[in-house]
Amino acid sequence: MTSEEAKLLKENALGANMGESAYLRLMISQKPNDYPEIRRLLKDLINEVNRIGVNINQIAFNNNAGFYSENEKNRLFAYMRKLNMKVDEAVKIIGNH
C-alpha cells in the first residue's frame, strides 16, 4: 500500500468511526447497506421525512377543522417538493456506491 493509500484508508476509517481493519473488512464485503455513510444518509432522510410528516399532519388537522387556507396548500406543496428532493439526493448518493 502506498503512503497516500494508507492516508486515505486512515481518513476514511476515521470518518466512518471505525478502525482501519474493520473498515477494510466492510469494503471487502461489498454490502452497500453496511456502509456507514449510507446508514447516516438514510437516518437523516428518515428524520427529515418525520419532520415534514409532522407539518403535513398539522395542515391536515387544519383542513379537517375547516381552517385550510391557500397558504397552507402552498406550504404542503413546498414540503412535498422538499421531501422529493431529499429522496432524489439519497437515491443519487446511494446509486454511486
KENUDO-470533 format. One record per atom (N, C-alpha, C): residue number from 0; y, z, x; atom name. Coordinates in Angstrom, 1 decimal. Each point is the difference from the previous one (the first is absolute). Layout:
    n       Y       Z       X  atom
  NUM       Y       Z       X    CA
...
END
This chain:
    n       Y       Z       X  atom
    0    -1.2     0.0     0.9     N
    0     1.2     0.0    -0.9    CA
    0     1.2     0.0     0.9     C
    1     1.0    -0.8    -0.3     N
    1     1.2    -0.1     0.8    CA
    1     0.9     1.2    -0.4     C
    2     0.9     0.3     0.9     N
    2     0.9     1.2    -0.3    CA
    2     0.8    -0.2    -1.2     C
    3     0.4    -1.3    -0.3     N
    3     0.7    -0.3    -1.2    CA
    3    -0.8     0.2    -1.3     C
    4    -1.3    -0.4     0.1     N
    4    -0.9     0.3    -1.1    CA
    4    -0.3     1.4    -0.2     C
    5    -0.1     0.8     1.1     N
    5    -0.2     1.4    -0.1    CA
    5     1.2     0.7    -0.7     C
    6     1.2    -0.5     0.4     N
    6     1.2     0.6    -0.6    CA
    6     0.1    -0.3    -1.5     C
    7    -0.4    -1.2    -0.4     N
    7     0.0    -0.4    -1.4    CA
    7    -1.0     0.8    -0.8     C
    8    -1.2     0.2     0.6     N
    8    -1.0     0.8    -0.6    CA
    8     0.5     1.4    -0.3     C
    9     0.6     0.6     1.1     N
    9     0.5     1.4    -0.2    CA
    9     1.1     0.0    -1.1     C
   10     0.9    -0.9     0.0     N
   10     1.1     0.0    -1.0    CA
   10    -0.6    -0.2    -1.4     C
   11    -1.0    -0.9    -0.2     N
   11    -0.6    -0.2    -1.3    CA
   11    -0.7     1.2    -0.5     C
   12    -0.8     0.6     1.0     N
   12    -0.7     1.2    -0.4    CA
   12     0.9     1.1    -0.4     C
   13     1.1     0.2     0.8     N
   13     1.0     1.1    -0.4    CA
   13     0.6    -0.3    -1.3     C
   14     0.3    -1.3    -0.2     N
   14     0.6    -0.4    -1.3    CA
   14    -0.9     0.2    -1.2     C
   15    -1.3     0.0     0.3     N
   15    -1.0     0.2    -1.1    CA
   15    -0.4     1.5    -0.1     C
   16     0.6     0.8     0.9     N
   16    -0.3     1.4     0.0    CA
   16    -1.5     0.2     0.4     C
   17    -0.5    -0.8     0.9     N
   17    -1.4     0.1     0.4    CA
   17    -0.1     0.0     1.5     C
   18    -1.1     0.4     0.5     N
   18    -0.3    -0.1     1.4    CA
   18    -0.4    -1.4     0.4     C
   19     0.1    -0.4     1.2     N
   19    -0.3    -1.4     0.4    CA
   19    -1.4    -0.4    -0.3     C
   20    -1.0     0.8     0.2     N
   20    -1.4    -0.3    -0.3    CA
   20    -0.2    -0.2    -1.5     C
   21     0.6     0.9    -0.8     N
   21    -0.2    -0.2    -1.4    CA
   21     0.7    -1.2    -0.5     C
   22     1.2    -0.3     0.6     N
   22     0.7    -1.2    -0.4    CA
   22    -0.8    -1.3     0.4     C
   23    -0.6     0.0     1.1     N
   23    -0.9    -1.1     0.4    CA
   23    -1.2    -0.2    -0.9     C
   24    -0.6     1.1    -0.3     N
   24    -1.2    -0.1    -0.9    CA
   24     0.5    -0.5    -1.4     C
   25     1.1     0.4    -0.4     N
   25     0.6    -0.5    -1.3    CA
   25     0.2    -1.5     0.1     C
   26     0.6    -0.5     1.1     N
   26     0.3    -1.4     0.1    CA
   26    -1.3    -0.9     0.1     C
   27    -1.0     0.6     0.6     N
   27    -1.3    -0.7     0.2    CA
   27    -0.7    -0.1    -1.4     C
   28     0.1     1.0    -0.8     N
   28    -0.7     0.0    -1.3    CA
   28     0.4    -1.1    -0.9     C
   29     1.2    -0.5     0.2     N
   29     0.5    -1.2    -0.9    CA
   29     0.0     0.4    -1.4     C
   30     0.4     1.2    -0.4     N
   30     0.1     0.4    -1.4    CA
   30     1.4     0.1    -0.3     C
   31     0.7    -1.0    -0.6     N
   31     1.4     0.1    -0.3    CA
   31     0.4     1.2    -0.8     C
   32    -0.9     0.5    -0.9     N
   32     0.3     1.2    -0.8    CA
   32     0.2     1.2     0.8     C
   33    -0.5     0.0     1.2     N
   33     0.0     1.2     0.9    CA
   33     1.3     0.0     0.8     C
   34     0.8    -1.0     0.0     N
   34     1.1    -0.1     0.9    CA
   34     1.1     1.1    -0.5     C
   35     0.4     0.8     0.9     N
   35     1.0     1.1    -0.5    CA
   35     1.2    -0.6    -0.5     C
   36     0.5    -1.1     0.5     N
   36     1.3    -0.6    -0.5    CA
   36    -0.2    -0.5    -1.4     C
   37    -1.2    -0.5    -0.3     N
   37    -0.3    -0.5    -1.4    CA
   37     0.0     1.2    -0.9     C
   38    -0.7     1.0     0.4     N
   38    -0.1     1.2    -0.8    CA
   38     1.4     0.6    -0.3     C
   39     0.9     0.0     1.0     N
   39     1.4     0.5    -0.2    CA
   39     0.7    -0.9    -0.9     C
   40    -0.1    -1.4     0.2     N
   40     0.6    -0.9    -0.9    CA
   40    -0.4     0.1    -1.5     C
   41    -1.3     0.2    -0.2     N
   41    -0.5     0.1    -1.4    CA
   41     0.5     1.4    -0.6     C
   42     0.0     1.0     0.8     N
   42     0.5     1.3    -0.4    CA
   42     1.5    -0.1    -0.5     C
   43     0.8    -0.7     0.9     N
   43     1.4    -0.2    -0.4    CA
   43     0.1    -0.8    -1.2     C
   44    -0.8    -1.0    -0.2     N
   44     0.0    -0.9    -1.1    CA
   44    -0.3     0.8    -1.3     C
   45    -1.0     0.9     0.1     N
   45    -0.4     0.8    -1.1    CA
   45     1.1     0.9    -0.4     C
   46     0.7     0.6     1.0     N
   46     1.1     0.9    -0.3    CA
   46     1.1    -0.7    -0.7     C
   47     0.3    -1.2     0.5     N
   47     1.1    -0.8    -0.6    CA
   47    -0.4    -0.4    -1.5     C
   48    -1.2    -0.4    -0.2     N
   48    -0.5    -0.3    -1.4    CA
   48     0.2     1.2    -0.9     C
   49    -0.4     1.2     0.5     N
   49     0.2     1.2    -0.7    CA
   49     1.4     0.3    -0.4     C
   50     0.9    -0.2     1.0     N
   50     1.5     0.2    -0.3    CA
   50     0.5    -1.0    -1.0     C
   51    -0.4    -1.2     0.1     N
   51     0.4    -1.0    -1.0    CA
   51    -0.6     0.3    -1.3     C
   52    -1.2     0.4     0.0     N
   52    -0.7     0.4    -1.3    CA
   52     0.7     1.1    -0.8     C
   53     0.5     1.0     0.7     N
   53     0.8     1.0    -0.6    CA
   53     1.2    -0.5    -0.7     C
   54     0.7    -0.9     0.7     N
   54     1.2    -0.6    -0.6    CA
   54    -0.3    -0.9    -1.2     C
   55    -1.1    -0.7     0.1     N
   55    -0.4    -0.9    -1.1    CA
   55    -0.4     0.9    -1.2     C
   56    -0.7     1.1     0.3     N
   56    -0.3     1.0    -1.1    CA
   56     1.2     0.5    -0.7     C
   57     1.1     0.3     0.7     N
   57     1.2     0.5    -0.5    CA
   57     0.6    -1.1    -0.9     C
   58     0.0    -1.2     0.4     N
   58     0.6    -1.1    -0.8    CA
   58    -0.9    -0.2    -1.3     C
   59    -1.3     0.1     0.2     N
   59    -0.9    -0.1    -1.2    CA
   59     0.3     1.1    -1.0     C
   60     0.2     1.2     0.5     N
   60     0.3     1.1    -0.9    CA
   60     1.3    -0.2    -0.7     C
   61     1.0    -0.5     0.7     N
   61     1.3    -0.3    -0.7    CA
   61    -0.2    -1.1    -1.0     C
   62    -0.8    -1.0     0.3     N
   62    -0.3    -1.1    -1.0    CA
   62    -0.6     0.6    -1.2     C
   63    -1.0     0.8     0.2     N
   63    -0.7     0.6    -1.2    CA
   63     0.9     0.9    -0.8     C
   64     1.0     0.6     0.6     N
   64     1.0     0.9    -0.7    CA
   64     1.1    -0.8    -0.6     C
   65     0.0    -1.3     0.2     N
   65     1.0    -0.9    -0.6    CA
   65     1.3     0.0     0.9     C
   66    -0.1     0.4     1.3     N
   66     1.2     0.0     0.8    CA
   66    -0.1    -1.1     1.1     C
   67    -0.8    -1.0    -0.2     N
   67    -0.2    -1.1     1.0    CA
   67     1.3    -0.9     0.0     C
   68     0.5    -0.1     1.2     N
   68     1.3    -0.8     0.2    CA
   68    -0.3    -1.2     0.8     C
   69     1.0    -0.9     0.1     N
   69    -0.1    -1.2     0.8    CA
   69     0.0     0.4     1.5     C
   70     0.7     1.1     0.3     N
   70     0.0     0.5     1.4    CA
   70    -1.4     0.4     0.4     C
   71    -0.7     0.7    -0.9     N
   71    -1.4     0.5     0.3    CA
   71    -0.9    -1.2     0.1     C
   72     0.2    -1.0    -0.8     N
   72    -0.8    -1.3     0.1    CA
   72     0.2    -0.6     1.4     C
   73     1.2     0.0     0.5     N
   73     0.3    -0.6     1.3    CA
   73    -0.6     0.9     1.1     C
   74     0.0     1.3    -0.2     N
   74    -0.6     0.9     1.0    CA
   74    -1.5    -0.2     0.1     C
   75    -0.6    -0.2    -1.2     N
   75    -1.4    -0.2    -0.1    CA
   75    -0.4    -1.3     0.8     C
   76     0.7    -1.0    -0.2     N
   76    -0.2    -1.3     0.7    CA
   76     0.2     0.2     1.5     C
   77     1.0     0.8     0.4     N
   77     0.2     0.2     1.4    CA
   77    -1.1     0.8     0.6     C
   78    -0.5     1.0    -0.7     N
   78    -1.2     0.8     0.5    CA
   78    -1.2    -0.9     0.2     C
   79    -0.2    -0.9    -1.0     N
   79    -1.2    -0.8     0.1    CA
   79     0.1    -1.0     1.2     C
   80     1.3    -0.5     0.2     N
   80     0.2    -0.9     1.2    CA
   80    -0.3     0.7     1.3     C
   81     0.5     1.3     0.0     N
   81    -0.2     0.8     1.2    CA
   81    -1.5     0.2     0.3     C
   82    -0.7     0.4    -1.1     N
   82    -1.4     0.2     0.1    CA
   82    -0.7    -1.3     0.5     C
   83     0.3    -1.1    -0.6     N
   83    -0.6    -1.3     0.4    CA
   83     0.3    -0.3     1.5     C
   84     1.2     0.3     0.4     N
   84     0.3    -0.2     1.5    CA
   84    -0.8     0.9     0.9     C
   85    -0.1     1.3    -0.4     N
   85    -0.8     0.9     0.8    CA
   85    -1.5    -0.4     0.1     C
   86    -0.5    -0.5    -1.1     N
   86    -1.4    -0.4     0.0    CA
   86    -0.2    -1.3     0.9     C
   87     1.0    -0.9    -0.2     N
   87    -0.1    -1.2     0.9    CA
   87     0.1     0.3     1.4     C
   88     0.9     1.0     0.4     N
   88     0.1     0.4     1.4    CA
   88    -1.3     0.5     0.5     C
   89    -0.6     0.9    -0.8     N
   89    -1.3     0.6     0.4    CA
   89    -1.1    -1.1     0.2     C
   90     0.0    -0.9    -0.9     N
   90    -1.0    -1.1     0.1    CA
   90     0.2    -0.8     1.2     C
   91     1.2    -0.3     0.4     N
   91     0.3    -0.8     1.2    CA
   91    -0.4     0.8     1.2     C
   92     0.4     1.2     0.1     N
   92    -0.4     0.8     1.2    CA
   92    -1.5     0.2     0.1     C
   93    -0.6     0.3    -1.1     N
   93    -1.5     0.2     0.1    CA
   93    -0.7    -1.3     0.3     C
   94     0.6    -1.1    -0.5     N
   94    -0.6    -1.3     0.3    CA
   94     0.1    -0.4     1.5     C
   95     0.9     0.6     0.7     N
   95     0.1    -0.3     1.4    CA
   95    -0.9     0.9     0.9     C
   96    -0.8     0.8    -0.6     N
   96    -0.9     0.9     0.8    CA
   96    -1.4    -0.5     0.0     C
END
